[in-house]
Amino acid sequence: MTQPTYGLFALMQQRHAARGNLTVFRDLDDQVALAEDLGFETAWFGEHHFSGYSLCPSPLMAAAYFAGRTQRIKLGTGVIVLPLYDPIRVMEEIAMVDLVSNGRLLAGFGGGYQPFEFERFRLDLNQSAAMFMEGLDIIEAGLTQEEFSYDGEHYKIPATRIAQKPVQQPLPPFYVAGMMGADAVKRRVATQGWTPFLTNSINPYDSLAQVRADYDALYEEHGRNPIGQPLALMTYFHCTEDRDLALDAAERARYSSRVSLSLRLDYGEYSEGPYMKDLPMPQDRTIEDVAANTLVGHPDEIAERIAQAVAILRPSHIAFHNQPGDLPQDRVMKSLELFGSKVMPQVERALAA
């Protein structure tokens, strides 16, 4: 079986005011440095607005910052909520970040899902899918053509030349998250050779098996062997030999998952200022189930679950959401070190067998 690469997924979450904004960002500095030392392929930076669910409003800004703090690790936008932007600015900034990072940018995009965000950007969430597809058209055309124009429903651009060209030609690798129920998005990802970016949240990995099957069918339809086609998976992660600490991390992961669901609903009902309440959601799971369905637990358990995820989904890349719910920094760093020393070698042996 193919060995996946690994990534650090930084949502930059703040559950309580006491942790402080600055602490969140300083913690991430140390995490990314350690991930690079451990041989992780990518550091991913999320995007959300107006709540402690994520303090990062601009993954491209985060990637540009870490371009100057790192040497080898790739820098991924996980993801740019494309309808919230003018795509022509995103296009230029993608080229610039790829330049300043010397070709280390992975460009991840999503359509967004939080009504509260769209309302405050004065946009209609119901139009996000169409805006998303047009935005991808514009970015792809602008970065690959000497001159382009665009005449769409949402965006109209006169003949334009872009001065910046990315190091990675013709484009930095594109990743697409969310919107996996949209057949047009799946088809475009498959035909363009982009990477679908999935998350199992706190559900079993086989909950995503149909999505993988859908992509396999599209690859076959276009005469391509599904085996070896890319797929990225983001999952909650905490590696520890202490069962009580694993369950505590699972509770924090469940909190993060609950918040993600609540942000699809009535923000006011679920928030206390910028901080989100921990309220049960439909189809909630016990913390034991959360641990069992994610990469939270003992090194041996995590190695076994990675092998399980590879068998079901064949991910080429697995990104770890490793600090949900204000998980203490010392435990986060120890978890990453334990993964590097005990899990990575074990997985390499198991998948090479």
C-alpha positions in Angstrom: 0.0 0.0 0.0 1.1 3.6 -0.7 2.7 5.4 2.2 0.8 8.7 2.9 2.6 11.9 3.6 1.7 13.8 6.8 0.7 17.4 7.5 -0.1 19.6 10.5 -3.5 21.2 10.2 -3.6 24.5 12.1 -7.1 25.9 12.7 -5.7 28.2 15.4 -8.6 27.6 17.7 -9.3 29.4 20.9 -11.9 27.8 23.2 -11.5 30.2 26.2 -10.5 33.8 26.6 -7.8 32.9 29.1 -5.6 31.3 26.5 -5.1 34.6 24.7 -4.7 35.3 21.0 -1.0 35.8 21.1 -0.5 32.4 22.8 -2.4 30.7 19.9 0.0 32.1 17.3 3.2 31.6 19.3 2.2 28.0 20.0 1.8 27.5 16.2 5.3 28.8 15.6 6.8 26.0 17.6 4.5 23.4 16.2 5.4 24.1 12.6 9.1 24.2 13.4 8.8 20.8 15.0 6.7 19.4 12.2 9.4 20.4 9.7 12.0 18.8 11.9 10.0 15.5 12.0 9.7 15.4 8.3 6.1 16.3 7.9 5.3 17.3 4.3 2.9 20.2 4.8 1.7 22.8 7.3 -1.9 23.7 6.6 -3.6 26.9 7.7 -7.4 27.1 8.0 -9.7 30.1 7.5 -12.8 31.2 9.5 -14.1 34.5 10.7 -15.7 36.1 13.7 -15.4 33.3 16.3 -12.8 31.4 18.4 -13.4 28.4 16.2 -10.5 29.7 14.2 -8.4 32.9 14.7 -7.0 32.7 11.1 -8.9 34.9 8.6 -6.3 34.5 5.9 -4.5 31.3 5.2 -2.4 33.0 2.5 -1.2 35.5 5.0 -0.3 32.6 7.4 1.5 30.8 4.6 3.5 33.9 3.7 4.5 34.4 7.3 5.7 30.8 7.6 7.6 31.0 4.3 10.0 33.1 6.2 10.1 30.9 9.3 10.7 27.5 7.5 13.0 26.0 4.9 11.5 22.8 3.6 8.0 22.1 4.7 5.2 22.9 2.2 2.7 25.5 3.1 -1.0 24.8 2.4 -4.1 27.0 2.5 -6.6 24.8 4.3 -8.7 26.3 2.8 -9.3 29.6 1.2 -13.0 30.2 1.4 -13.0 31.4 -2.2 -16.5 33.1 -2.4 -15.4 35.6 0.3 -12.8 37.1 -2.0 -12.3 38.8 -5.3 -10.7 35.8 -7.1 -8.3 38.1 -9.1 -6.7 39.2 -5.8 -6.4 35.6 -4.6 -4.8 34.7 -7.9 -2.1 37.3 -7.5 -1.5 36.4 -3.9 -1.2 32.7 -4.7 1.6 33.6 -7.2 3.3 35.9 -4.7 3.3 33.3 -1.8 4.6 30.6 -4.1 7.4 33.0 -5.1 8.4 34.0 -1.6 8.3 30.4 -0.4 10.3 29.2 -3.5 7.6 26.9 -4.8 6.3 25.5 -1.5 2.6 26.6 -1.7 -0.2 24.1 -1.9 -3.4 26.0 -2.8 -6.5 24.6 -1.1 -9.9 26.0 -1.8 -13.4 25.6 -0.4 -16.8 27.1 -0.9 -17.7 27.9 2.7 -20.5 26.7 4.9 -21.1 29.2 7.7 -24.2 31.5 7.1 -22.9 34.0 9.8 -19.7 34.5 7.8 -21.4 35.1 4.5 -24.0 37.5 6.0 -21.2 39.7 7.4 -19.4 39.7 4.1 -22.7 40.7 2.6 -22.9 37.6 0.4 -25.5 34.9 -0.2 -24.4 31.4 0.9 -26.8 30.0 -1.6 -24.7 31.4 -4.4 -21.4 30.1 -3.0 -21.2 27.0 -5.3 -21.5 29.1 -8.4 -19.1 31.7 -7.1 -16.7 29.0 -6.2 -16.6 27.5 -9.6 -16.2 30.8 -11.3 -13.5 31.8 -8.9 -11.5 28.6 -9.8 -12.0 29.4 -13.5 -10.5 32.9 -13.0 -7.5 31.7 -10.9 -6.6 28.9 -13.3 -6.9 31.1 -16.4 -5.0 34.0 -14.9 -2.1 31.9 -13.7 -1.7 29.9 -16.9 -2.5 32.4 -19.7 -0.5 35.4 -20.8 -3.8 37.4 -21.0 -7.3 36.4 -19.9 -10.8 37.9 -19.6 -13.9 36.5 -17.9 -17.6 36.9 -18.4 -19.5 35.0 -15.8 -22.6 35.4 -13.8 -20.8 36.7 -10.7 -17.5 38.0 -12.0 -16.7 40.0 -15.1 -13.1 40.8 -15.8 -11.7 42.7 -18.9 -8.6 41.6 -20.7 -5.9 41.4 -18.0 -2.3 40.3 -17.7 -0.8 39.1 -14.4 2.7 40.1 -13.7 3.5 37.5 -11.0 3.9 33.9 -12.1 4.3 31.1 -9.5 7.5 29.1 -9.2 5.5 25.9 -9.7 4.4 25.7 -13.3 1.8 25.7 -14.6 0.1 26.0 -11.2 0.8 25.2 -7.5 -1.0 22.0 -6.6 -4.8 22.6 -6.1 -6.7 20.9 -3.3 -10.5 21.2 -3.0 -12.3 20.7 0.4 -16.0 20.6 1.2 -18.8 20.7 -1.4 -18.2 17.0 -2.0 -21.9 16.5 -2.6 -21.7 18.7 -5.7 -21.2 16.5 -8.7 -19.9 19.3 -10.8 -17.1 20.0 -8.3 -16.2 16.3 -8.0 -16.0 16.0 -11.8 -13.8 19.1 -12.1 -11.4 17.9 -9.4 -11.1 14.5 -11.0 -10.7 15.7 -14.6 -8.2 18.4 -13.6 -6.1 16.1 -11.5 -6.6 18.2 -8.4 -6.7 16.7 -4.9 -9.9 16.2 -3.0 -9.5 17.2 0.6 -11.8 15.3 2.9 -12.5 15.2 6.7 -14.1 12.5 8.7 -14.7 14.8 11.6 -15.5 12.4 14.4 -17.1 9.7 12.2 -15.6 6.4 11.1 -13.3 6.5 8.0 -15.8 4.3 6.1 -18.2 7.2 6.2 -16.1 8.6 3.4 -15.9 5.4 1.4 -18.7 6.5 -1.0 -16.9 9.8 -1.8 -13.7 7.8 -2.7 -15.8 5.5 -4.8 -17.4 8.4 -6.6 -13.9 9.7 -7.5 -12.7 6.3 -8.6 -15.7 6.1 -11.0 -14.9 9.5 -12.4 -11.2 8.5 -13.0 -12.3 5.3 -14.7 -14.8 7.3 -16.8 -11.9 9.4 -18.1 -9.6 6.5 -18.7 -7.4 6.9 -15.7 -6.5 4.2 -13.2 -8.0 5.2 -9.8 -5.1 3.6 -8.0 -2.5 6.2 -7.3 -4.9 9.2 -7.7 -4.4 11.7 -4.9 -6.7 12.2 -1.9 -6.0 14.2 1.3 -7.7 13.4 4.6 -7.9 15.7 7.6 -8.6 14.1 11.0 -8.3 14.8 14.7 -5.0 13.7 16.2 -3.4 13.3 19.6 -0.7 10.7 20.3 -0.3 9.7 23.9 0.4 6.6 26.0 -1.9 7.8 28.7 -5.5 6.7 28.2 -6.9 9.5 30.4 -5.1 12.1 28.3 -6.3 10.5 25.1 -9.9 10.8 26.3 -9.4 14.4 27.3 -8.1 15.1 23.8 -11.1 13.3 22.4 -13.4 15.5 24.4 -11.7 18.6 22.9 -12.1 17.1 19.4 -15.8 16.6 20.1 -16.1 20.2 21.2 -14.4 21.3 17.9 -16.8 19.1 15.9 -19.8 20.4 17.8 -18.8 24.0 17.1 -18.3 23.2 13.4 -21.9 21.9 13.3 -23.3 24.8 15.3 -21.8 27.3 13.0 -24.0 26.0 10.3 -27.0 27.0 12.5 -27.9 30.0 14.6 -24.6 31.6 15.7 -26.3 33.6 18.5 -27.7 30.6 20.1 -24.3 28.8 20.3 -22.0 31.7 21.1 -20.8 33.7 24.1 -19.1 36.6 22.4 -16.5 35.2 20.1 -16.3 31.9 22.0 -18.5 29.0 21.2 -20.5 27.0 23.7 -20.1 23.2 24.0 -23.6 22.0 23.3 -24.7 18.5 22.2 -25.5 18.1 18.6 -27.7 15.6 16.7 -25.9 12.3 16.1 -23.4 13.2 18.9 -20.8 10.6 19.9 -19.2 9.6 23.1 -15.6 10.6 23.7 -14.7 6.9 23.5 -16.2 6.8 20.0 -14.5 10.0 19.0 -11.1 8.5 20.0 -11.9 5.3 18.1 -12.9 7.1 15.0 -9.9 9.4 14.8 -6.2 9.4 15.4 -6.5 10.0 19.1 -4.9 7.4 21.3 -1.9 5.2 22.0 0.9 5.1 19.3 0.0 1.5 18.4 -3.7 2.4 18.0 -2.9 5.3 15.8 -0.6 3.2 13.6 -3.4 0.7 13.2 -6.0 3.4 12.4 -3.7 4.9 9.8 -3.4 1.5 8.1 -7.2 1.2 8.3 -7.7 4.6 6.7 -5.3 3.7 3.9 -7.1 0.4 3.3 -10.5 2.2 3.0 -9.7 5.6 1.4 -6.1 5.2 0.0 -5.2 8.8 1.1 -2.0 10.2 -0.4 -1.8 12.7 2.5 -3.1 12.8 6.1 -3.3 16.1 7.9 -3.6 16.2 11.7 -5.9 18.6 13.4 -3.7 18.4 16.5 -4.8 21.2 18.9 -8.6 21.3 19.2 -10.2 23.0 22.1 -7.2 24.6 23.7 -5.2 21.4 24.1 -2.2 22.4 26.2 0.9 23.1 24.1 3.2 20.8 26.1 1.0 17.9 25.3 0.7 18.9 21.6 4.5 19.0 21.2 5.0 15.7 23.1 2.3 14.1 20.9 4.1 15.2 17.7 7.4 13.9 19.0 5.8 10.6 19.9 4.3 10.2 16.5 7.6 10.9 14.9 9.5 8.4 17.1 7.0 5.6 17.4 4.2 5.8 14.9 5.9 6.9 11.6 8.4 4.0 11.6 5.6 1.5 12.5 3.3 2.7 9.7 6.2 2.6 7.2 6.9 -1.0 8.1 3.2 -2.1 8.1 2.5 -0.5 4.7 5.7 -1.8 3.1 4.8 -5.4 4.1 
